[in-house]
Every structure is written in C-alpha cells, then in structure tokens.
Amino acid sequence: MPKKRKIRADFRKNREKPARVRDWTQQFAEHGFETSDPEQRERVSGKGDISRRRTVIGSEISTDDDGTFGVEIDVDESRCLSGRVLSAHGLFNVVLGADGLQYQCAVRRVLKTLATDERHVVVAGDVVLFQPIEGTEPREGVIERVQPRYGTLSRSSRGRKHVILANVDQLLIVGSAAEPRLKPNLIDRFLVSAEKSGIRPIICINKVDLVDRAALMPLVGVYSQMGYRVLLLSATDGIGIERLRGVVGGGECAVAGQSGVGKSSLLNALDPELQLKVSAVSEDSQKGKHTTTAARLVPLRSGGFVVDTPGIRPFELWDVIPEEVAGYFRDVRPFVSHCRFPNCTHTHETDCAVKDAVADDLIDARRYESYCGMVAGETRSEEHT
C-alpha cells in the first residue's frame, strides 16, 4: 500500500473569484461611493491568493493502465463504503454500495479541482470510496476517492482525455450489417483502443437478418485470421444470442459502437428484464439516434456487469501517436522489423516490408488503408469509415 505523505499537487485554477474586480459599474449603481476606496494596487497576473499548487496528504499512484500518474487523497476509510459507479450524471453519480444499496453521490470538491487531462473525474465502472449521508431519502453520499483503474476505453475530446468507461475485461465492438451500414474503419479504431488498454476485443456484427450472411464472410475471415473473435448476431431473430450470452456471462464487459447498431437491443435480448430504451434508425440519413445518452453499468442476472455506452460517431484516439499505430495492428506488426528504414512509416518509403505484404495479399488492403488513415491523423471517423 502506498505510503501517505505530503505532496505538492497541481490544481485547476477555479478555486476563487477572479483577482481583478470587473463590476465597478454595478457596484456604483447599487451603492454609489459608500463603499470603501479601491485598492491602489491591482494584481495583473490573475493568479490569485490561492496558488494552483497545494500541499495535500496522500500518495502518488498510477491512475489507470496508460502509464499516467495522479494523486490519491488520504481519506478516513473507516467512515467510507466501497462502491461501483453505475452511471455518472454531472453533479450526481449513481453508486452501488457494498451493502447492495444504491446511492446518489456528489464528488468531493478536492477531487474535481485536482489538475487532470481527463474530461470527467468519475465514469461508469469506477470503483470508489464514498461517505454515506445519514437520514437522506433517496440515499445520498459523497465520493471521497476514485480507486486506480484498469481496462479503460478512452477517446480524445477537444484535446482532453474522455474516459468513457473503466474496469472492464472485454469490449464488445458492435457494428451492424445494415441500417446503418457496417463501418470497418470504426471497428479498427476501437480495436486499437482496446489493444492499448489491454482489453479483450470481441467483434459483434448485428442485424445479420437484413443481409446475405455469405457477403460478410470475407470481412469475418480477415479479423478471424488475426485472432479476433467475431460473432454474427441478430437481436430481432435471436441469431447468435446464446453464444453472446456465453461470452458475456460472469465477467466485466462493455458494449461500444456507433449509434443505431443495436447495442441496447442486444442487451435486452441477453436479459429481457433490463428493458433498455431503444429507437429506430432514421430512414432519411440511415443514422442512429442517441437513445443511450450516458454510459451505464448494468448488472446481469447471469452474473457480472456490462457497460452500455452512448453511440459514438467520431472516435478520435487518445494518446496514440502515429509511430505507435503499427504496433496496435496485429496484421501489420510482424512485418515492421523487416523494413529497410528503422523509422519507416509504411506509407511512402521504398523497400517497405509492410507495403510489400499488402501487394502480396498478406495484409488486407482495406486494413492497410485504415492504418494509413490513422497515421495521417484522420480523426473524423464519421467521414472516413
């Protein structure tokens, strides 16, 4: 267990009012000259009386599986309960406590103001320590600490890290054979994110009742040869649901994919008692509607949890530089060391073993195009998939 000590931690600069007074006109309208004279010297830097660095009692820990570090604030664990975040909704988060009861929990201010690249402090799937507030109905509490994460699915959102979910072992990457059309390049992006986070990816192609399944076999073969498990499913006709139930049951699993592919419908097929809200795909645009608006951790009767995530159209990879992309492509990785140049990008260089493998049909041409798109920094997956 990390040793507790005094740590100088970085904080966001939002813990006090601005140093410069900007409402002189309003003050004059309300009080005239009755208020005391303004100070003769005014702060220009805007840093304020409270520095962006403060001393806290805690320990430095790895925040999740991407190698980043953060500060774990020391709390009185004897007054806290352990719990799992079922959903995160701004001010209040639904937490399933170790006592089997659900609590609506706010987040301790010091956690929200610690400097971080993350968009949200608490996400669905987090294991937290929270202090229950007695005598409240519905039951309420305050989250005091977020435990270190593993198995996180993240994307980049306006230059910040957006952790979609945490603490899962498997990722069901759901696409649809039709309505909306299948987008293999988006599947590839989820595969890279799963490979980076150490999550086992499982590719699920839903709505196979709408197409000739034989037409899907070439794509299924490409992913299967790389060692990925591919399931052909239909939430409507029940095709492959028993196989999916065997994959999901008893573990920590997440479901991700674009809007309208039937993520919630598949979960309803797995457990009809869930009764998750679903909606039809737009007939005009063939795009799904955002029925699921926030990630939710759903307990299953068969055991374990599954995280239902909102539909994602643009999926920009987080913290993956172009030089790393080849290492996350299972079909590209074996040829990298055979290129003539050690810093080969495998896009335009001569004597490139990867390009030769594509020409010899050892690497699927569509997968290579997907790789080149990621290396080039294409992030608008809605247009390029």
Sine and cosine of phi, psi and omega as CSV:
sin_phi,cos_phi,sin_psi,cos_psi,sin_omega,cos_omega
0.00,0.00,0.76,-0.65,-0.04,-1.00
-0.86,0.51,0.62,-0.78,-0.01,-1.00
-0.97,0.23,0.73,-0.68,0.01,-1.00
-0.97,0.23,0.70,-0.72,0.01,-1.00
-0.40,-0.92,0.11,-0.99,0.04,-1.00
-0.98,0.18,0.78,-0.63,-0.06,-1.00
-0.77,-0.64,0.69,-0.72,0.12,-0.99
-1.00,0.08,0.94,-0.34,-0.10,-1.00
-0.94,-0.33,0.55,-0.84,0.06,-1.00
-0.99,0.13,0.68,-0.74,0.02,-1.00
-0.84,-0.54,0.46,-0.89,0.14,-0.99
-0.93,0.37,0.52,-0.86,-0.07,-1.00
-1.00,0.03,0.93,0.37,0.03,-1.00
-0.63,-0.78,0.48,0.88,-0.11,-0.99
-0.99,-0.16,0.09,1.00,0.03,-1.00
-0.43,-0.90,0.20,-0.98,0.07,-1.00
-0.94,0.35,0.42,-0.91,0.02,-1.00
-0.83,0.56,0.58,-0.81,-0.04,-1.00
-0.91,0.40,-0.53,0.85,-0.04,-1.00
-1.00,0.02,0.73,-0.68,0.05,-1.00
-0.99,0.15,0.81,-0.59,-0.11,-0.99
-0.88,-0.47,0.07,1.00,-0.10,-0.99
-0.90,-0.43,0.67,0.75,-0.02,-1.00
-0.87,0.50,-0.67,0.74,-0.04,-1.00
-0.89,0.45,-0.69,0.73,0.01,-1.00
-0.91,0.42,-0.67,0.74,0.02,-1.00
-0.89,0.46,-0.64,0.77,0.01,-1.00
-0.92,0.40,-0.63,0.77,0.00,-1.00
-0.90,0.44,-0.53,0.85,-0.06,-1.00
-1.00,0.01,-0.59,0.81,-0.15,-0.99
-0.82,-0.57,-0.13,0.99,-0.06,-1.00
0.90,0.43,-0.69,-0.72,0.00,-1.00
-0.98,-0.21,0.36,0.93,-0.04,-1.00
-0.96,0.26,-0.39,0.92,-0.01,-1.00
-0.96,0.29,0.29,-0.96,-0.01,-1.00
-0.92,0.40,0.41,-0.91,0.00,-1.00
-0.89,0.46,0.58,-0.81,0.03,-1.00
-0.92,0.39,0.43,-0.90,0.03,-1.00
-0.90,0.43,0.55,-0.83,-0.05,-1.00
-0.97,0.26,-0.38,0.93,-0.04,-1.00
-0.90,-0.44,0.72,-0.70,-0.05,-1.00
-0.85,-0.53,0.67,-0.75,-0.01,-1.00
-0.95,0.30,0.73,-0.68,-0.03,-1.00
-0.99,-0.17,-0.54,0.84,-0.12,-0.99
-0.92,0.39,-0.48,0.87,-0.05,-1.00
0.97,0.23,0.14,0.99,-0.03,-1.00
-0.93,0.37,-0.57,0.82,0.06,-1.00
1.00,0.08,0.12,-0.99,-0.03,-1.00
-0.95,0.32,-0.45,0.89,-0.01,-1.00
-0.98,-0.18,0.88,-0.48,-0.03,-1.00
-0.92,0.38,0.35,-0.94,0.09,-1.00
-0.97,0.23,-0.06,1.00,0.10,-0.99
-0.87,-0.48,0.74,-0.67,0.00,-1.00
-0.71,-0.70,0.38,-0.93,0.06,-1.00
-1.00,-0.04,0.81,-0.58,0.02,-1.00
-0.79,-0.61,0.35,-0.94,0.07,-1.00
-0.99,-0.11,0.85,-0.53,-0.01,-1.00
0.06,-1.00,-0.48,-0.88,-0.02,-1.00
-0.52,-0.85,0.45,-0.89,0.04,-1.00
-1.00,0.02,0.80,-0.59,-0.05,-1.00
-0.71,-0.70,0.26,-0.97,0.16,-0.99
-0.97,0.24,0.83,-0.56,-0.09,-1.00
-0.98,0.22,-0.54,0.84,0.09,-1.00
-0.34,-0.94,-0.31,-0.95,-0.16,-0.99
-1.00,0.02,0.22,0.98,0.01,-1.00
-0.98,-0.18,0.18,0.98,0.10,-1.00
1.00,0.05,0.09,1.00,0.03,-1.00
-1.00,0.07,0.40,-0.92,-0.04,-1.00
-0.84,-0.54,0.47,-0.88,0.03,-1.00
-0.56,-0.83,-0.12,-0.99,-0.03,-1.00
-0.95,-0.32,0.77,-0.64,0.09,-1.00
-0.99,-0.17,0.93,-0.36,-0.04,-1.00
-0.94,0.34,0.68,-0.73,0.05,-1.00
-0.96,0.30,0.76,-0.65,0.01,-1.00
-0.74,-0.67,0.29,-0.96,0.05,-1.00
-0.99,0.13,1.00,-0.07,-0.10,-1.00
-0.92,0.40,-0.36,0.93,0.00,-1.00
-0.92,0.38,-0.36,0.93,-0.01,-1.00
-0.98,-0.19,0.08,1.00,-0.10,-0.99
-0.92,-0.40,0.40,-0.92,0.16,-0.99
-0.93,-0.36,0.52,-0.86,0.13,-0.99
-1.00,0.05,0.55,-0.84,-0.01,-1.00
-0.39,-0.92,0.15,-0.99,0.02,-1.00
-0.86,-0.51,0.77,-0.64,-0.02,-1.00
-0.97,0.26,0.89,-0.46,0.04,-1.00
-0.99,0.14,-0.60,0.80,0.04,-1.00
-0.36,-0.93,0.48,-0.88,-0.01,-1.00
-0.86,-0.50,0.86,-0.52,-0.05,-1.00
-0.75,-0.67,0.98,0.22,0.10,-0.99
0.86,0.50,-0.94,-0.33,-0.10,-1.00
-0.95,0.32,-0.54,0.84,-0.07,-1.00
-0.84,-0.54,0.63,-0.78,0.01,-1.00
-0.84,-0.55,0.72,-0.69,0.01,-1.00
-1.00,0.09,0.86,-0.51,-0.07,-1.00
-0.86,-0.51,0.75,-0.66,0.12,-0.99
-1.00,-0.03,0.94,-0.33,-0.07,-1.00
-0.97,0.24,0.27,-0.96,0.04,-1.00
-0.90,0.44,-0.28,0.96,0.04,-1.00
-1.00,0.08,0.06,1.00,0.02,-1.00
0.99,0.10,0.05,1.00,-0.01,-1.00
-0.97,-0.24,0.43,-0.90,0.03,-1.00
-0.99,-0.14,0.62,-0.78,-0.02,-1.00
-0.78,-0.63,0.57,-0.82,0.18,-0.98
-1.00,-0.08,0.91,-0.41,-0.16,-0.99
-0.88,-0.47,0.72,-0.70,0.21,-0.98
-1.00,0.06,0.20,-0.98,-0.02,-1.00
-0.96,-0.28,0.75,-0.66,0.05,-1.00
-0.81,0.59,0.71,-0.71,-0.14,-0.99
-0.85,0.52,-0.61,0.79,-0.04,-1.00
-0.89,0.47,-0.50,0.86,0.05,-1.00
-0.94,0.33,-0.63,0.78,-0.03,-1.00
-0.95,0.31,-0.41,0.91,-0.07,-1.00
-0.98,-0.18,-0.07,1.00,0.14,-0.99
-0.90,0.44,0.72,-0.70,-0.01,-1.00
-0.90,0.45,0.75,-0.66,0.00,-1.00
-0.38,-0.92,0.42,-0.91,0.08,-1.00
-0.99,0.13,-0.15,0.99,-0.10,-0.99
-0.98,0.19,0.58,-0.81,-0.01,-1.00
-0.96,0.28,-0.60,0.80,-0.01,-1.00
-0.80,-0.60,0.61,-0.79,0.00,-1.00
-0.98,0.21,-0.64,0.77,-0.04,-1.00
-0.85,-0.52,0.71,-0.70,0.01,-1.00
-0.75,-0.66,0.26,-0.97,0.04,-1.00
-0.87,0.50,0.70,-0.72,-0.02,-1.00
0.99,-0.14,-0.24,0.97,0.00,-1.00
-0.90,0.44,0.60,-0.80,0.19,-0.98
-0.99,-0.11,0.82,-0.57,-0.12,-0.99
-0.77,-0.64,0.36,-0.93,0.24,-0.97
-0.96,-0.27,0.80,-0.60,0.00,-1.00
-0.71,-0.70,0.46,-0.89,0.00,-1.00
-0.97,-0.23,0.92,-0.40,0.00,-1.00
-0.91,0.41,0.56,-0.83,0.08,-1.00
-0.98,-0.21,0.90,-0.43,-0.08,-1.00
-0.95,0.31,0.55,-0.84,0.10,-0.99
0.98,0.18,0.25,0.97,0.01,-1.00
-0.97,-0.25,0.56,-0.83,0.03,-1.00
-0.59,-0.81,0.90,-0.43,0.04,1.00
-0.92,0.40,0.28,-0.96,-0.09,-1.00
-0.88,0.47,0.71,-0.70,-0.02,-1.00
-0.81,-0.59,0.25,-0.97,0.02,-1.00
-0.26,-0.96,0.04,-1.00,0.01,-1.00
-0.79,-0.62,0.83,-0.56,0.02,-1.00
-0.96,0.26,0.86,-0.50,-0.05,-1.00
-0.99,-0.13,-0.48,0.88,-0.06,-1.00
-0.43,-0.90,0.62,-0.78,0.14,-0.99
-0.97,-0.25,0.87,-0.50,-0.05,-1.00
-0.94,0.33,0.41,-0.91,0.01,-1.00
-0.80,0.60,0.63,-0.78,-0.07,-1.00
-0.99,-0.14,0.33,-0.94,0.25,-0.97
-0.62,-0.78,0.24,-0.97,0.08,-1.00
0.79,0.61,0.86,0.51,-0.01,-1.00
-0.98,-0.20,0.60,-0.80,0.13,-0.99
-0.96,-0.29,0.87,-0.48,-0.09,-1.00
-0.76,-0.65,0.42,-0.91,0.14,-0.99
-0.64,-0.77,0.20,-0.98,0.04,-1.00
-1.00,-0.04,0.73,-0.68,0.01,-1.00
-0.71,-0.71,0.96,-0.28,-0.01,-1.00
0.81,0.58,0.67,0.74,0.06,-1.00
0.98,0.18,0.07,1.00,0.01,-1.00
-0.88,-0.47,0.38,-0.93,0.00,-1.00
-0.98,0.20,0.87,-0.50,0.04,-1.00
-0.95,-0.31,0.98,-0.17,0.07,-1.00
-0.98,0.18,0.89,-0.45,-0.05,-1.00
-0.99,0.15,-0.63,0.77,-0.02,-1.00
-0.39,-0.92,0.23,-0.97,-0.07,-1.00
-0.58,-0.81,0.39,-0.92,0.14,-0.99
0.89,0.45,0.81,0.59,0.08,-1.00
-0.83,-0.56,0.44,-0.90,0.01,-1.00
-0.99,-0.15,-0.52,0.86,-0.07,-1.00
-0.77,-0.63,0.49,-0.87,0.06,-1.00
-0.80,-0.59,0.90,-0.44,0.10,-0.99
-1.00,0.08,0.95,-0.30,0.01,-1.00
-1.00,-0.01,0.96,-0.30,-0.14,-0.99
-0.98,-0.18,0.80,-0.60,0.16,-0.99
-0.81,-0.59,0.21,-0.98,0.01,-1.00
-0.86,-0.51,0.65,-0.76,0.00,-1.00
-0.92,0.40,-0.43,0.90,0.03,-1.00
-0.31,-0.95,0.37,-0.93,0.08,-1.00
0.78,0.62,0.94,0.34,-0.03,1.00
-0.99,0.14,0.17,-0.98,-0.07,-1.00
-0.92,0.38,0.40,-0.92,0.01,-1.00
-0.94,0.35,0.71,-0.71,-0.01,-1.00
-0.84,-0.54,1.00,0.04,-0.04,-1.00
-0.86,0.51,-0.54,0.84,-0.02,-1.00
-0.91,0.41,-0.55,0.84,0.08,-1.00
-0.93,0.36,-0.61,0.79,0.09,-1.00
-0.86,0.51,-0.66,0.75,0.01,-1.00
-0.88,0.48,-0.60,0.80,0.01,-1.00
-0.92,0.40,-0.66,0.75,0.07,-1.00
-0.90,0.44,-0.60,0.80,0.02,-1.00
-0.89,0.45,-0.67,0.74,0.03,-1.00
-0.89,0.45,-0.69,0.72,0.01,-1.00
-0.90,0.45,-0.64,0.77,0.02,-1.00
-0.92,0.39,-0.67,0.75,0.03,-1.00
-0.88,0.48,-0.65,0.76,-0.02,-1.00
-0.91,0.42,-0.60,0.80,-0.07,-1.00
-1.00,-0.02,-0.05,1.00,0.01,-1.00
0.96,0.27,0.45,0.89,0.04,-1.00
-0.99,-0.12,0.65,-0.76,0.03,-1.00
-0.97,0.22,0.90,-0.44,-0.02,-1.00
-1.00,0.02,0.61,-0.79,0.09,-1.00
-0.77,-0.64,0.85,-0.52,-0.06,-1.00
-1.00,0.03,0.83,-0.56,-0.01,-1.00
-0.88,-0.48,0.88,-0.48,0.06,-1.00
-0.97,-0.25,0.95,-0.33,-0.06,-1.00
-1.00,-0.02,0.20,-0.98,0.05,-1.00
0.89,0.45,0.57,0.82,0.02,-1.00
-0.94,0.33,-0.20,0.98,0.07,-1.00
-0.94,0.33,-0.22,0.98,-0.04,-1.00
-1.00,-0.04,-0.13,0.99,-0.07,-1.00
-0.70,-0.71,0.15,-0.99,0.15,-0.99
-0.98,0.18,0.91,-0.41,-0.09,-1.00
-0.88,0.48,-0.40,0.92,0.02,-1.00
-0.89,0.45,-0.48,0.88,-0.01,-1.00
-0.94,0.34,-0.31,0.95,-0.01,-1.00
-1.00,0.02,-0.22,0.98,-0.12,-0.99
-0.88,0.48,-0.64,0.77,0.04,-1.00
-0.85,0.53,-0.68,0.73,0.01,-1.00
-0.93,0.38,-0.66,0.75,0.04,-1.00
-0.87,0.49,-0.64,0.77,0.00,-1.00
-0.90,0.44,-0.63,0.78,0.00,-1.00
-0.88,0.48,-0.74,0.67,-0.02,-1.00
-0.95,0.32,-0.60,0.80,-0.01,-1.00
-0.91,0.41,-0.61,0.79,0.02,-1.00
-0.90,0.44,-0.42,0.91,0.03,-1.00
-1.00,0.08,-0.04,1.00,0.03,-1.00
0.99,-0.12,0.09,1.00,0.04,-1.00
-0.99,0.10,0.63,-0.78,0.07,-1.00
-1.00,0.07,0.76,-0.65,-0.03,-1.00
-0.86,-0.52,0.79,-0.62,0.02,-1.00
-0.90,-0.43,0.77,-0.64,0.12,-0.99
-0.99,-0.11,0.84,-0.54,-0.19,-0.98
-0.73,-0.68,0.34,-0.94,0.18,-0.98
-0.54,-0.84,0.94,-0.35,0.03,-1.00
-0.92,0.39,-0.45,0.89,-0.03,-1.00
-0.97,0.26,-0.74,0.67,-0.07,-1.00
-0.99,-0.11,-0.07,1.00,0.02,-1.00
0.98,0.19,0.23,0.97,-0.02,-1.00
-0.93,0.36,0.81,-0.59,0.09,-1.00
0.96,0.28,0.09,1.00,-0.07,-1.00
-0.92,0.40,-0.62,0.79,0.02,-1.00
-0.90,0.43,-0.63,0.77,0.06,-1.00
-0.90,0.44,-0.65,0.76,0.02,-1.00
-0.91,0.42,-0.63,0.78,0.01,-1.00
-0.89,0.46,-0.60,0.80,0.04,-1.00
-0.93,0.38,-0.50,0.87,0.01,-1.00
-0.97,0.24,-0.64,0.77,-0.13,-0.99
-0.99,0.12,-0.63,0.78,-0.18,-0.98
-0.81,0.59,0.76,-0.65,0.13,-0.99
0.99,0.12,-0.04,1.00,-0.05,-1.00
-0.89,-0.46,-0.14,-0.99,0.07,-1.00
-0.95,-0.30,0.94,-0.35,-0.19,-0.98
-0.75,-0.67,0.50,-0.87,0.06,-1.00
-0.80,-0.60,0.48,-0.88,0.01,-1.00
-0.88,-0.48,0.81,-0.59,-0.03,-1.00
-0.65,-0.76,0.45,-0.89,0.01,-1.00
0.30,-0.95,0.07,-1.00,-0.02,-1.00
-0.96,0.29,0.21,-0.98,0.00,-1.00
-0.91,0.41,0.63,-0.78,0.12,-0.99
1.00,0.03,-0.01,1.00,-0.04,-1.00
-0.99,0.14,-0.17,0.99,0.08,-1.00
0.99,-0.14,0.55,0.84,0.00,-1.00
-0.90,0.44,-0.77,0.63,-0.01,-1.00
-0.92,0.40,-0.57,0.82,0.03,-1.00
-0.90,0.44,-0.63,0.78,0.04,-1.00
-0.91,0.41,-0.64,0.77,0.03,-1.00
-0.92,0.40,-0.62,0.79,0.08,-1.00
-0.90,0.44,-0.58,0.81,0.04,-1.00
-0.93,0.37,-0.56,0.83,0.04,-1.00
-0.93,0.36,-0.66,0.75,-0.05,-1.00
-0.62,-0.79,1.00,-0.09,-0.06,-1.00
-0.85,0.53,-0.39,0.92,-0.02,-1.00
-0.95,0.31,-0.23,0.97,0.00,-1.00
-0.92,0.40,-0.67,0.75,0.03,-1.00
0.77,0.63,0.75,0.66,0.05,-1.00
-0.95,0.32,0.56,-0.83,-0.04,-1.00
-0.94,0.34,0.71,-0.70,0.03,-1.00
-0.76,-0.65,0.32,-0.95,0.06,-1.00
-0.52,-0.85,0.33,-0.94,-0.05,-1.00
-0.98,0.18,0.37,-0.93,0.06,-1.00
-0.97,0.23,0.59,-0.81,0.03,-1.00
-0.88,0.48,0.78,-0.63,0.00,-1.00
-0.94,0.34,-0.48,0.88,-0.05,-1.00
-0.98,0.20,-0.78,0.62,-0.08,-1.00
-1.00,-0.09,-0.24,0.97,-0.09,-1.00
0.85,0.53,0.49,0.87,0.07,-1.00
-0.94,-0.35,0.53,-0.85,0.00,-1.00
-0.98,0.21,0.37,-0.93,0.08,-1.00
-0.99,-0.10,0.51,-0.86,-0.04,-1.00
-0.98,0.20,0.98,0.22,0.01,-1.00
-0.95,0.31,-0.72,0.70,0.09,-1.00
-1.00,0.03,0.90,-0.44,-0.12,-0.99
-0.99,-0.13,-0.26,0.97,0.00,-1.00
-0.50,-0.87,0.50,-0.87,0.02,-1.00
-0.90,0.44,0.68,-0.73,-0.02,-1.00
-0.73,-0.68,0.73,-0.69,0.09,-1.00
-1.00,0.04,0.88,-0.47,-0.12,-0.99
-0.91,-0.41,0.88,-0.47,0.10,-1.00
-0.95,0.32,0.66,-0.75,0.01,-1.00
-0.97,-0.25,0.53,-0.85,0.04,-1.00
-0.89,0.45,-0.53,0.85,-0.02,-1.00
-0.97,0.25,-0.08,1.00,0.00,-1.00
0.95,-0.31,0.50,-0.87,0.02,-1.00
0.99,0.13,-0.05,-1.00,-0.02,-1.00
-0.80,-0.60,0.41,-0.91,0.15,-0.99
-0.70,-0.72,0.65,-0.76,-0.01,-1.00
-0.98,-0.20,0.89,-0.46,0.08,-1.00
-1.00,-0.03,0.87,-0.50,-0.09,-1.00
-0.96,-0.29,0.39,-0.92,0.09,-1.00
-0.90,0.43,0.44,-0.90,0.06,-1.00
-0.90,0.45,0.68,-0.74,-0.06,-1.00
-0.88,-0.48,0.88,-0.48,0.08,-1.00
-1.00,-0.05,-0.90,0.43,0.11,-0.99
-1.00,0.09,0.80,-0.60,0.01,-1.00
-0.80,-0.60,0.99,-0.15,-0.01,-1.00
-1.00,-0.08,0.84,-0.54,-0.05,-1.00
-0.89,0.45,0.60,-0.80,0.02,-1.00
-0.97,-0.23,0.76,-0.65,0.15,-0.99
0.86,0.52,0.61,0.79,0.12,-0.99
-0.85,-0.53,0.94,-0.33,0.00,-1.00
-1.00,0.07,0.38,-0.92,-0.06,-1.00
-0.80,0.60,-0.59,0.81,-0.04,-1.00
-0.92,0.39,-0.31,0.95,-0.04,-1.00
-1.00,-0.05,-0.28,0.96,-0.16,-0.99
-0.86,0.51,-0.69,0.73,-0.04,-1.00
-0.86,0.51,-0.55,0.83,-0.01,-1.00
-0.93,0.38,-0.35,0.94,0.01,-1.00
-0.99,-0.14,-0.02,1.00,0.11,-0.99
-0.99,-0.14,0.95,-0.33,-0.07,-1.00
-0.87,0.49,-0.55,0.84,-0.04,-1.00
-0.99,0.14,-0.40,0.92,0.01,-1.00
-1.00,0.04,-0.57,0.82,-0.13,-0.99
-0.80,0.60,-0.66,0.75,-0.06,-1.00
-0.91,0.42,-0.33,0.94,-0.09,-1.00
-0.99,-0.15,-0.16,0.99,-0.11,-0.99
-0.87,0.50,-0.67,0.74,-0.08,-1.00
-0.96,0.29,-0.11,0.99,-0.03,-1.00
-0.99,-0.16,0.05,1.00,0.03,-1.00
-0.96,0.28,0.41,-0.91,-0.03,-1.00
-0.92,0.39,-0.66,0.75,-0.06,-1.00
-0.98,-0.21,0.74,-0.67,-0.02,-1.00
-0.91,0.42,-0.43,0.91,0.02,-1.00
-0.98,-0.22,0.47,0.89,-0.04,-1.00
-0.89,0.46,0.72,-0.69,0.06,-1.00
-1.00,-0.02,-0.14,0.99,0.02,-1.00
0.90,0.43,0.49,0.87,0.01,-1.00
-0.87,-0.50,-0.64,0.77,-0.08,-1.00
-0.67,-0.75,-0.11,0.99,-0.09,-1.00
-0.96,0.28,0.40,-0.92,0.11,-0.99
-1.00,0.10,0.33,-0.94,0.00,-1.00
0.80,0.60,0.71,0.71,0.01,-1.00
-0.99,-0.13,0.87,-0.50,-0.04,-1.00
-0.92,0.40,-0.52,0.86,0.01,-1.00
-0.92,0.38,-0.73,0.69,0.03,-1.00
-0.90,0.44,-0.60,0.80,0.06,-1.00
-0.90,0.43,-0.62,0.78,0.01,-1.00
-0.92,0.40,-0.57,0.82,0.07,-1.00
-0.91,0.41,-0.69,0.73,0.01,-1.00
-0.90,0.44,-0.51,0.86,0.00,-1.00
-1.00,-0.02,0.15,0.99,0.01,-1.00
0.90,0.43,0.39,0.92,0.10,-1.00
-1.00,0.10,-0.38,0.93,0.12,-0.99
-0.84,-0.54,0.75,-0.66,-0.01,-1.00
-0.88,0.47,0.72,-0.70,-0.06,-1.00
-0.89,0.46,-0.61,0.79,0.01,-1.00
-0.92,0.40,-0.62,0.78,0.05,-1.00
-0.90,0.44,-0.62,0.78,0.02,-1.00
-0.91,0.42,-0.64,0.77,0.06,-1.00
-0.89,0.46,-0.63,0.78,0.05,-1.00
-0.89,0.46,-0.67,0.74,0.04,-1.00
-0.88,0.48,-0.72,0.69,-0.03,-1.00
-0.88,0.47,-0.60,0.80,0.04,-1.00
-0.89,0.46,-0.66,0.75,0.01,-1.00
-0.93,0.35,-0.63,0.78,0.02,-1.00
-0.91,0.42,-0.60,0.80,0.00,-1.00
-0.97,0.26,-0.11,0.99,0.03,-1.00
1.00,0.09,0.35,0.93,0.05,-1.00
-0.94,0.34,0.87,-0.49,-0.07,-1.00
-0.90,-0.43,-0.21,0.98,-0.04,-1.00
-1.00,0.04,0.98,0.22,-0.11,-0.99
-0.89,0.47,-0.33,0.94,0.03,-1.00
-0.91,0.42,-0.57,0.82,-0.05,-1.00
-1.00,0.00,-0.46,0.89,-0.14,-0.99
-0.98,-0.21,0.21,0.98,-0.02,-1.00
-0.89,-0.45,0.00,0.00,0.00,0.00
